[in-house]
Amino acid sequence: MEFLSDTVVLSRMQFALTALFHMLWPVLTTGMAIYLVIVEGVWLKTRNSDYYYHARFWSKLYILNFGIGVATGIPMEFQFGTNWAPFSEAVGNFFGSVIGFEASWAFMLEAAFLGIMVFGWERVNPTIHYLSTILVAIGANLSTFWILTANSWMASPAGGRMVNGKFVVDDYFQAMFSPSMPTSVLHMFLATLETSLFVIGGISAWYILNNRQPAFFAKSLKIAIAAAMAIAPLQIYVGHLSAEQVYFLQPSKLAAMEAQWETVPAGQPANWSLVAIPNEKTEKNDWEIAVPNALGYILEFKKNLSAPVRGLKEWKPEDRPHLVGLIYYSFRIMSAIGFFMAGVMLWSILQWITGKLKDDNITRQKWLMRAWILTAPLGYVAVDSGWIVRCVGRQPWSVYGLLRTRDSASHIPASNVLTSLTLFTATYALLFVATLYFGSRIIRKGPSLDLPIPGDETQPAIDTTPGQFVPDERPVEAQQ
């Protein structure tokens, strides 16, 4: 296996492992933070204790994901100094500062107020606590903004030029708001929300299916359904805009996404490949089912087919993406999951409208609950598939058109990288199992509905300090 002696390939594999594994955890924390803001706000507005207990319950899963996200995110960033030092030296003037903003503006804000959000329920004023929850949500989502700002710049660099092998910033804001940045940030923001909604909805559906506090978890499921009404179709639309953007900014990536080998001239609609077996050696698809003319109309419905759909053969082999099959099917997996989630959302709305999600009827909707449970992990698959398309499709460039991936890697022995890759794989496998174990414990235990509610004067404060006498104030008859 030749790749075992290739430092660049091994470094790419290691970064892919750490990035894809790390991505699983902040995806949920960024979206769930907004959900916590919603349920705590509803509790403060209505004083309905169910929403207070929802906030307490889901925050446990938030903390678990936050901790694993921190543990897996720091090693990933260290690789810019170990495995990708030439990359950091070449583009650190911009890329390094953006990553620094993510740590100082986003992560530190989230971490600073997380303690108050988790432990401050009975220690601070409810308004202060709610403000802390809001700031945690802002910090979590600022991370999405800064990470996607940096990655979007890598896909469509702007705001400067390469001078003697280093990127010199001429216009910092132009670099920040690179051509692909707004759509990319929105696409990822919606992905975190949609994934979180279906995780929350899927766990709620599990409780309902097992007839464990169905009325309580019907509330969280309905919040997920109501939010998904807007998020699911919007995500599909923004995803389409992202694909259109790739057509103009990274046409070689689009060709790989569609396994399009031959260029289709302007004025002639290209076929859309539904499924295929791409063959990079022969530069064609060995087998394919295609929808005639569909790709051209999907891409160019605004342009009247005024531009060609370029095929992979337009670029030399060393200048175009490889692993075409991985890119091709990752894109289709991501898209299929997006449409499946939208379908589950539409089914749920129909059941809601017809009254089948009422407290006395919701436990009978077993197939709908199973669909939500099935969908819960699919958001993670879609997000990681999207990042595979995004990063593998950018190859052979680390910064598109400016810096090649092979020139970005550190010159270190391949055996060193193989050792660290093996250790990362073993460690992350252990972390994954541990997270599933502790997460399942939280879910099996369920919410604690006997916690004292801040500001609820109907619950008497009883000192339960060991050795402290607590008088029984019930009537004598009740004591007997």
Residue pairs with C-beta under 8 A, 6 or more apart in sequence:
3 9
3 10
3 13
4 10
4 414
4 418
5 414
6 414
7 409
7 410
7 411
7 412
7 413
7 414
7 417
8 405
8 406
8 409
10 414
10 417
10 418
10 421
11 79
11 83
11 84
11 409
11 410
11 417
12 405
13 421
14 79
14 83
14 417
14 420
14 421
14 424
15 76
15 79
15 83
15 84
16 388
16 391
17 421
17 424
17 425
17 428
18 72
18 75
18 76
18 79
18 424
18 428
19 76
19 387
19 391
20 384
20 387
20 388
21 72
21 428
21 431
21 432
22 69
22 72
22 73
22 76
23 383
23 384
23 387
24 380
24 383
24 384
25 65
25 66
25 68
25 69
25 72
26 65
26 69
26 73
26 140
26 143
26 144
26 192
27 191
27 192
27 195
27 196
27 379
27 380
27 383
28 61
28 62
28 65
28 192
28 195
28 196
28 199
29 62
29 65
29 66
29 69
29 140
30 140
30 141
30 143
30 144
30 189
30 192
30 193
30 196
31 192
31 193
31 194
31 195
31 196
31 197
32 58
32 61
32 62
32 65
32 196
32 199
32 200
33 62
33 110
33 133
33 136
33 137
33 140
33 141
34 137
34 141
34 193
34 196
35 58
35 196
35 197
35 200
35 223
36 55
36 58
36 59
36 62
36 117
36 133
36 136
36 137
37 130
37 133
37 134
37 137
38 223
39 51
39 54
39 55
39 58
39 220
39 223
40 51
40 52
40 55
40 129
40 130
40 133
41 130
42 48
42 51
43 49
43 51
43 52
43 54
43 55
44 126
44 127
44 130
49 453
49 456
50 216
50 219
51 219
52 453
53 216
53 447
53 448
53 449
53 451
54 216
54 219
54 220
54 447
55 133
56 121
56 447
56 448
56 451
57 446
57 447
57 448
58 200
58 220
59 117
59 118
60 442
61 439
61 442
61 443
63 114
63 118
64 435
64 438
64 439
64 442
66 110
66 114
68 431
68 435
70 107
71 431
72 428
72 431
75 424
77 99
80 87
80 88
80 96
80 99
81 88
82 410
82 412
83 409
83 410
83 412
83 417
84 398
84 408
84 409
84 410
85 410
86 407
86 408
86 409
86 410
87 95
87 398
87 403
87 408
87 409
88 95
88 96
89 166
90 162
90 165
90 166
90 167
90 399
90 403
90 407
90 408
91 166
91 167
91 399
91 403
93 160
93 166
93 167
93 168
93 169
94 153
94 159
94 160
94 167
94 169
94 172
94 175
95 150
95 153
95 154
95 167
98 146
98 149
98 150
98 153
98 176
99 146
99 150
101 146
102 142
102 143
102 146
102 147
102 150
105 139
105 142
105 146
106 139
106 140
106 141
106 142
106 143
106 145
106 146
107 139
107 143
108 139
109 135
109 136
109 138
109 139
109 142
110 135
110 136
110 139
110 140
110 142
110 143
111 139
112 135
112 139
113 132
113 133
113 135
113 136
113 139
114 136
116 124
116 128
116 129
116 132
117 129
117 132
117 133
117 136
120 128
120 129
120 132
121 129
121 454
122 452
122 454
124 132
126 454
126 455
129 454
141 189
141 192
144 185
144 188
144 189
144 192
145 185
145 189
148 181
148 184
148 185
148 188
149 176
149 178
149 181
149 185
151 184
151 390
151 391
152 178
152 180
152 181
152 184
152 185
153 159
153 175
153 176
153 178
153 181
153 399
154 394
154 398
154 399
154 400
155 178
155 180
155 184
155 249
155 250
155 390
155 394
155 400
156 178
156 179
156 180
156 181
156 249
156 250
156 400
157 167
157 175
157 178
157 399
157 400
157 401
157 402
158 174
158 175
158 177
158 178
158 179
159 169
159 170
159 171
159 172
159 173
159 174
159 175
159 176
159 178
160 167
160 168
160 169
160 170
160 171
160 175
161 167
161 168
161 170
162 168
162 402
162 403
167 399
167 402
167 403
169 175
179 245
179 249
180 242
180 245
180 249
183 238
183 241
183 242
183 245
184 242
186 238
187 235
187 238
187 239
187 241
187 242
187 386
190 231
190 234
190 235
190 238
191 235
191 379
191 382
191 383
191 386
192 383
193 227
193 231
194 228
194 231
194 232
194 235
194 341
194 379
195 379
195 380
195 382
195 383
196 379
197 224
197 227
197 228
197 231
198 224
198 228
198 341
198 344
198 372
198 375
198 376
198 378
198 379
199 376
199 377
199 379
200 220
200 221
200 223
200 224
201 220
201 221
201 224
201 225
201 228
201 372
201 375
201 376
202 372
202 373
202 374
202 375
202 376
202 377
203 217
203 376
203 443
204 217
204 218
204 220
204 221
204 224
204 372
205 217
205 221
205 368
205 369
205 370
205 371
205 372
205 373
206 369
206 373
206 443
207 213
207 214
207 216
207 217
207 446
208 214
208 217
208 218
208 221
208 362
208 363
208 365
208 369
209 363
209 366
209 369
209 370
209 373
211 363
212 446
213 446
213 447
213 449
214 359
214 362
214 363
215 359
216 447
216 449
218 357
218 359
218 362
221 357
221 362
221 372
222 352
222 357
225 345
225 348
225 349
225 352
225 357
228 341
228 345
228 348
229 345
229 349
232 338
232 341
232 342
232 345
233 342
235 338
236 338
236 339
236 342
239 334
239 335
239 338
240 298
243 254
243 257
243 298
243 299
244 299
246 253
246 254
246 257
246 393
247 254
247 299
247 309
249 400
250 393
250 394
250 400
251 310
251 314
252 310
252 312
252 314
252 315
252 319
252 320
252 321
253 321
253 327
253 389
253 393
253 394
254 260
254 310
255 261
255 310
255 311
255 312
255 314
255 320
256 312
256 320
256 321
256 324
256 327
256 328
256 393
257 327
257 328
257 331
257 389
257 393
258 272
258 273
258 295
258 328
259 273
259 276
259 278
259 285
259 288
259 324
259 325
259 328
260 270
260 273
260 295
260 309
260 310
260 311
260 312
261 283
261 284
261 285
261 311
261 312
261 313
262 311
262 313
263 308
263 309
263 310
263 311
263 313
263 314
264 270
264 296
264 308
264 309
264 311
265 308
266 305
266 306
266 307
266 308
267 305
267 306
268 296
268 305
269 293
269 294
269 295
269 296
269 297
269 300
269 305
270 293
270 295
270 296
270 299
270 309
271 290
271 291
271 292
271 293
271 294
271 295
272 290
272 291
272 293
272 294
272 295
272 298
273 285
273 288
273 289
273 290
273 295
273 328
274 289
274 290
274 291
275 288
275 289
275 332
276 285
276 286
276 287
276 288
276 289
276 290
276 328
277 285
277 286
277 287
277 288
277 325
278 285
278 286
278 324
278 325
278 328
279 285
279 286
280 322
280 324
283 312
283 313
295 309
296 305
296 309
297 305
299 309
300 306
300 307
312 320
312 321
312 324
318 396
319 396
320 396
321 327
321 392
321 393
321 394
321 395
321 396
322 395
322 396
323 392
323 395
326 388
326 392
327 388
327 389
327 392
327 393
330 385
330 386
330 388
330 389
330 392
331 385
331 389
333 381
333 382
333 385
334 382
334 385
334 386
334 389
337 378
337 379
337 381
337 382
337 385
338 382
340 375
340 378
341 375
341 378
341 379
344 371
344 372
344 375
347 368
347 371
348 357
348 368
348 372
351 357
351 365
351 368
355 361
356 362
356 364
356 365
357 365
394 400
395 405
396 404
396 405
396 406
397 403
397 404
397 405
398 404
398 405
398 408
452 459
452 461
453 459
462 470
463 470
464 470
472 479
